[in-house]
Amino acid sequence: MHATEIFARYATEFQRQPLSGEVIHHAKRAVIDWYASLFPGLNTPPVAILEQTLVDDLDRGRAFLGGGRASTARTAALINGAAAHAAEVDDSFRDAMYHPGAATIAAALAAGQDLGVSGLDFLRGVVLGYEVSTRIGVVMGRPHYQFWHSTGTVGSFGAAAAVGGLMRLDGPAFAHALATAATFAAGLQQAFRMDSMSKPLHAGRAAEAGLLAAQLASRGLTGSLDVLDGETGLGQAMSNGPDWSQVGATLGQDFHITRLTFKNHIGCGHTFAAIDGALELRQRHQLQADQIKSVRVATYRPALDIACYTHPTTANEARFSLSYVVATALSHGSVRLAAYDPNRLDDPATRALMERITVEVDPMLDAAFPGQRSARIDIETVDGRQLSHFQPNRKGDPEQALTDAELDGKFLELAEPVIGQARSQSLLARLWVLDASATLAL
């Protein structure tokens, strides 16, 4: 069978099987984290421009934008998907180099609202989207990630699978939904190597593309079933001709949704091991910025390639500046939303410390990527001390997972400034009991 058919066979089995309490719990965690990511993205410039541009599809339809405005399902998926990625706070599945939540949950929520599904069915759709798309991301691998933004490309499959599950597509239709999603897949890394508003649109378009692919398949539209593994298919065109033979080997046994990374800082996730290491040394030695003579950060190659801005001038560039976020962590003790306020961007102490930071690739740490995201921090102090710390993983990775309480704290921190304390607490409570909800009244 082709890879699309392997996933379709699993989707058919998935519809008949109950999910464990553990998997459902992790699905709710993913949805809570998605909402935490959504709210700070709602008022960002690219999302505002999307709303203005797509106004003809708003104030009608059965789906809703994050701010509560009615919308057609496809436009809700597009705008909410972009918003959930815009603030750089969304989840990731490390081995696939991919943020699955932004597109998958945006599409599932829009389709679920449009179809009037139950909370449990919505969660099941989310799980199916994660399990299918992360496996495609793993197969496509690092050669794909060199040029393509996996959240835009692989995200199309997460959205298609989630919506296909909610629509209860039969096996052939589900396979055709994935096949059509494959030929919609897009999103270039170069789109965010300069200051640009395009990056969050990758997630939004993936959500819209996957939802549309499932809708079309439900009406009989067919795709090329060998589009992933064919001789001119996705694997050849966007990777290095990877082996698809084991793509479904652990489906239904190893649920990837139980091994997500939830961000504990705000910005490019490739910088987080370095941030964690810097914060550890700061706390352990009670360091102040003016006590630091030099900082050396050794980490893996994509951290330097993607978090590449050495002299950021905007908040967006600062999110992708390894030296800026490390200097901010050492100067202020955290890298949260406030790190990107205008007064922080021009903070003299932070800027001065940035000039004393060097970054480099460590071949051993690079060889461990993507399965491990590590950094080594070496600090020389003004009084001559040599301080060093190796950070093997990031806070928020499965090895150092955020607790439910920490996830609640992240949600409330990011939601309350946008929708207020009372609404935030009410929504959080409803999300924790989604599996008992008759409808998606979100």
C-alpha positions in Angstrom: 0.0 0.0 0.0 1.0 3.6 -0.5 1.6 5.7 2.6 -1.8 7.5 2.1 -3.5 4.2 2.1 -1.7 3.1 5.3 -2.9 6.2 7.1 -6.4 5.7 5.7 -6.6 2.1 7.0 -5.5 3.3 10.4 -8.1 6.1 10.3 -10.8 3.6 9.6 -9.7 1.5 12.6 -9.3 4.6 14.7 -13.0 5.5 14.3 -13.9 2.2 16.0 -11.5 2.2 18.9 -11.7 4.0 22.2 -8.9 6.2 23.4 -7.2 5.8 26.7 -7.6 8.3 29.4 -4.0 9.2 29.1 -4.3 10.0 25.4 -7.4 12.1 25.9 -5.7 14.0 28.7 -2.8 14.8 26.5 -5.1 15.9 23.7 -6.8 18.4 26.2 -3.3 19.7 27.1 -2.6 20.3 23.4 -5.9 22.2 23.0 -5.2 24.3 26.1 -1.7 25.1 24.8 -3.2 26.0 21.4 -5.5 28.5 23.0 -2.6 29.9 25.0 -0.8 30.4 21.7 -3.9 31.8 19.9 -4.7 34.8 22.2 -1.4 36.7 21.9 -1.5 36.2 18.2 -5.0 37.6 17.6 -3.8 41.3 17.5 -0.6 40.8 15.6 -0.3 42.7 12.2 -0.5 39.6 9.9 -3.7 38.4 11.6 -5.3 41.8 11.5 -4.5 42.1 7.8 -6.1 38.6 7.2 -9.3 39.7 8.9 -9.5 42.9 6.9 -8.8 41.0 3.7 -11.2 38.2 4.3 -14.1 40.3 5.6 -16.5 38.8 3.1 -16.3 35.5 4.9 -16.9 36.9 8.4 -20.0 37.6 10.4 -21.6 34.5 8.8 -21.1 30.8 9.0 -21.1 28.4 12.0 -17.4 28.6 12.9 -15.8 31.3 15.0 -12.6 33.3 15.2 -10.6 33.3 18.4 -12.1 36.7 19.3 -15.7 35.4 18.9 -16.6 36.6 15.4 -18.6 34.3 13.3 -16.9 32.9 10.2 -17.0 30.3 7.5 -15.1 27.2 8.5 -12.3 27.7 6.0 -11.7 31.3 6.9 -11.8 30.5 10.6 -9.2 27.7 10.1 -7.0 30.1 8.1 -7.2 33.1 10.5 -7.0 31.0 13.8 -4.2 28.9 12.4 -2.2 32.0 11.6 -3.0 33.5 15.0 -1.9 30.4 16.9 1.5 30.5 15.3 2.0 34.3 15.2 3.4 34.9 18.7 5.8 31.9 18.5 4.3 30.2 21.6 2.8 27.0 20.0 3.6 23.4 20.6 6.0 21.2 18.7 6.8 17.5 18.1 10.5 17.5 18.3 11.3 14.5 16.0 9.3 16.0 13.2 10.7 19.5 13.5 7.1 20.6 13.4 4.5 22.7 15.2 1.5 20.4 14.9 -1.1 22.3 16.9 -1.4 25.5 15.0 -2.9 24.1 11.8 -4.3 20.8 13.2 -6.4 22.3 16.0 -7.4 25.3 14.0 -8.9 23.1 11.3 -10.4 20.6 13.7 -12.1 23.4 15.7 -13.5 25.2 12.6 -14.8 21.9 11.2 -16.1 20.7 14.5 -18.0 24.0 15.1 -19.3 23.8 11.5 -20.4 20.2 11.9 -21.7 20.5 15.5 -19.6 17.7 16.9 -19.1 16.8 20.6 -16.1 17.7 22.6 -14.9 14.1 22.7 -15.2 13.8 18.9 -13.2 17.0 18.5 -10.4 15.7 20.7 -10.4 12.4 18.7 -10.0 14.4 15.5 -7.1 16.3 17.0 -5.4 13.1 18.1 -5.8 11.6 14.6 -4.3 14.8 13.0 -1.3 14.7 15.3 -0.6 11.0 14.8 -0.8 11.1 11.0 1.1 14.4 10.4 3.9 13.9 12.9 4.8 10.6 11.2 5.0 12.3 7.9 7.2 14.9 9.4 9.5 12.3 10.9 9.9 10.6 7.5 10.5 13.8 5.6 13.3 14.6 8.2 16.1 17.1 8.3 16.6 17.3 4.5 13.0 18.6 4.2 13.5 21.1 7.1 16.6 22.6 5.4 14.4 24.5 3.0 10.8 23.9 3.9 8.9 25.2 6.9 7.3 21.9 8.2 4.5 23.7 10.0 3.2 24.9 6.6 3.9 21.7 4.7 3.3 18.9 7.2 0.6 20.9 8.9 -1.6 20.4 5.8 -1.7 16.7 6.7 -2.6 17.4 10.3 -5.5 19.5 9.3 -6.7 17.1 6.6 -6.5 14.1 8.9 -8.2 15.8 11.8 -11.1 17.1 9.6 -11.3 13.8 7.7 -11.8 12.0 11.1 -14.5 14.5 12.2 -16.3 14.0 8.8 -15.9 10.2 9.3 -14.5 9.8 5.8 -14.3 6.2 4.7 -10.8 4.7 3.9 -10.7 5.7 0.2 -11.9 9.3 0.8 -9.5 9.7 3.7 -6.6 8.7 1.5 -7.7 11.1 -1.2 -7.9 13.9 1.3 -4.3 13.3 2.3 -3.3 13.1 -1.4 -4.9 16.4 -2.2 -3.4 18.0 0.9 0.0 16.9 -0.2 -0.2 18.9 -3.4 -1.4 22.0 -1.4 1.6 21.8 0.9 3.9 24.8 1.0 5.9 27.1 3.2 9.5 28.2 2.6 12.1 28.7 5.4 13.4 31.7 3.4 10.1 33.4 4.2 11.4 34.2 7.7 15.1 34.6 7.1 14.3 38.4 6.7 11.9 40.4 8.8 8.5 39.3 7.4 4.9 38.7 8.3 4.6 35.6 6.1 5.6 32.9 8.6 2.3 32.6 10.5 0.4 32.4 7.3 2.1 29.1 6.7 0.2 27.6 9.6 -3.0 29.3 8.6 -2.8 28.2 5.0 -2.0 24.6 6.1 -5.2 24.6 8.3 -7.3 25.9 5.4 -5.7 23.6 2.9 -6.2 20.5 5.0 -9.8 21.4 5.7 -10.5 22.0 2.1 -8.9 18.8 1.0 -11.1 16.8 3.4 -14.2 18.7 2.2 -13.4 18.0 -1.4 -12.7 14.3 -0.7 -16.0 14.0 1.0 -17.7 15.0 -2.3 -15.7 12.5 -4.3 -12.6 14.5 -5.4 -9.7 12.2 -5.9 -5.9 12.7 -5.5 -2.9 10.7 -6.6 -2.5 8.1 -3.9 1.2 7.7 -4.5 1.8 11.5 -4.0 3.9 10.9 -0.9 6.1 8.0 -1.9 5.9 8.1 -5.7 8.9 8.6 -7.9 8.2 12.4 -8.3 6.2 12.6 -5.0 6.6 14.7 -1.9 9.5 12.6 -0.5 11.5 13.1 -3.7 10.6 16.7 -4.3 10.8 18.0 -0.8 13.3 15.6 0.9 15.9 13.1 -0.1 13.8 10.2 -1.2 13.1 8.8 2.3 11.9 5.3 3.1 8.1 5.3 3.8 7.9 1.5 4.5 7.6 1.9 8.3 5.5 5.1 8.4 2.6 3.3 10.0 4.5 0.8 12.2 3.6 2.3 15.5 0.2 3.8 14.8 -2.2 3.1 17.6 0.6 1.9 19.9 2.9 4.9 20.4 0.8 8.1 20.5 3.0 11.0 19.6 0.5 13.5 21.2 1.7 12.2 24.6 5.3 13.4 23.8 4.8 17.1 22.8 7.0 20.0 23.7 5.1 23.0 25.2 7.1 26.3 25.1 8.2 27.7 28.4 9.6 30.8 26.8 8.4 33.1 24.0 10.4 33.1 20.7 12.1 30.6 18.4 12.1 27.2 20.1 15.6 26.5 18.8 16.9 29.0 21.3 15.3 27.5 24.4 18.1 25.2 25.5 20.4 28.1 25.5 17.9 30.2 27.4 17.5 27.5 30.0 21.2 27.1 30.4 21.7 30.8 30.8 19.0 31.0 33.4 20.5 28.1 35.3 23.9 29.9 35.5 22.2 33.2 36.4 20.3 31.7 39.3 23.1 29.3 40.5 25.7 32.1 40.7 23.4 35.1 41.3 24.8 36.8 38.2 24.1 40.3 37.1 24.7 41.4 33.5 27.4 43.8 34.4 29.4 41.0 36.1 29.6 39.1 32.8 32.7 39.5 30.6 31.8 37.0 27.9 29.3 34.3 27.0 29.8 31.5 24.6 26.8 29.5 23.3 27.4 26.1 21.6 24.4 24.4 20.1 23.1 22.7 17.0 23.2 24.1 13.5 19.4 25.0 12.9 19.5 27.2 16.0 22.1 29.4 14.3 20.5 29.2 10.9 17.0 30.1 12.0 17.6 32.3 15.1 20.0 34.1 12.9 19.6 37.9 13.7 22.7 39.3 15.3 21.4 42.9 15.5 17.6 42.7 15.7 15.7 45.9 15.2 12.1 44.6 15.5 10.2 42.3 17.8 9.9 39.7 15.1 13.7 39.7 14.5 14.4 39.6 18.2 12.3 36.4 18.5 14.7 34.9 16.0 17.9 36.2 17.6 19.9 33.7 19.7 22.1 36.4 21.1 19.2 38.7 22.0 17.2 36.0 23.9 20.2 34.8 25.8 21.2 38.3 26.7 17.6 39.0 27.8 17.5 35.9 30.0 20.8 37.0 31.7 19.7 40.6 32.1 16.1 40.2 33.1 15.6 36.6 34.3 13.0 35.6 31.7 12.0 35.6 28.1 8.3 36.2 28.0 6.1 38.7 26.1 7.7 41.7 27.8 11.0 40.8 26.3 9.7 42.1 23.0 8.3 45.5 24.2 10.0 48.5 22.5 11.7 49.6 25.7 13.2 46.1 26.2 14.4 45.8 22.6 16.5 48.9 23.1 17.6 48.1 26.7 21.2 49.3 27.0 22.3 46.5 29.3 20.9 43.8 27.0 22.4 45.4 23.9 25.8 45.7 25.6 25.7 42.1 26.7 24.8 40.9 23.2 28.1 42.3 22.0 29.9 40.0 24.5 28.0 36.8 23.3 29.4 34.4 20.7 27.5 31.5 19.2 28.8 28.4 17.5 27.8 25.0 16.3 28.9 22.0 18.4 29.2 19.0 16.1 28.1 16.5 18.7 25.0 18.5 19.7 24.2 19.0 16.0 24.5 15.3 15.4 21.9 14.7 18.1 19.3 17.0 16.4 16.3 16.7 15.9 15.8 14.0 18.6 17.6 16.2 21.2 17.8 20.0 21.4 20.8 20.9 23.6 23.2 23.8 24.3 26.3 24.4 26.3 26.8 27.8 28.0 30.2 29.1 29.0 30.4 32.4 30.9 33.5 34.2 32.0 32.9 36.8 34.7 34.7 40.1 35.1 36.4 38.8 38.2 37.8 35.8 36.3 35.4 33.0 37.2 34.8 30.4 34.5 31.2 29.1 34.6 29.8 26.4 32.5 26.5 24.5 32.1 25.3 21.8 29.7 21.5 21.9 29.0 20.6 18.5 27.5 16.9 19.3 26.8 14.6 22.3 27.0 12.1 22.9 29.8 8.8 21.9 28.2 10.3 18.9 26.3 9.0 15.5 27.3 12.0 14.9 29.5 11.2 18.1 31.4 7.5 18.5 30.7 5.3 21.3 31.9 3.0 20.1 34.6 -0.7 20.7 34.2 -0.4 23.5 36.7 2.4 25.1 34.7 0.3 24.8 31.6 -2.6 26.4 33.3 -0.3 29.3 34.3 0.9 29.7 30.8 -2.6 29.8 29.5 -3.8 32.4 32.0 -0.7 34.6 31.5 -1.3 34.8 27.8 -5.1 34.8 27.7 -6.0 37.2 30.5 -4.5 40.3 28.8 -6.7 39.6 25.8 -10.0 38.3 27.2 -9.8 39.2 30.9 -9.4 37.1 34.0 -13.0 35.8 34.4 -13.4 34.7 30.8 -9.9 33.1 30.8 -10.6 31.0 33.9 -14.0 30.0 32.6 -12.6 28.9 29.3 -9.8 27.0 30.9 -12.2 25.1 33.1 -14.3 24.2 30.1 -11.3 23.0 28.2 -10.3 20.5 30.9 -13.7 18.8 30.6 -14.0 18.9 26.8 -14.4 15.2 26.7 -17.7 15.5 28.6 -19.1 18.4 26.4 -22.0 17.7 24.0 -21.0 20.6 21.7 -18.0 22.8 21.1 -19.3 25.9 22.9 -15.9 27.6 22.9 
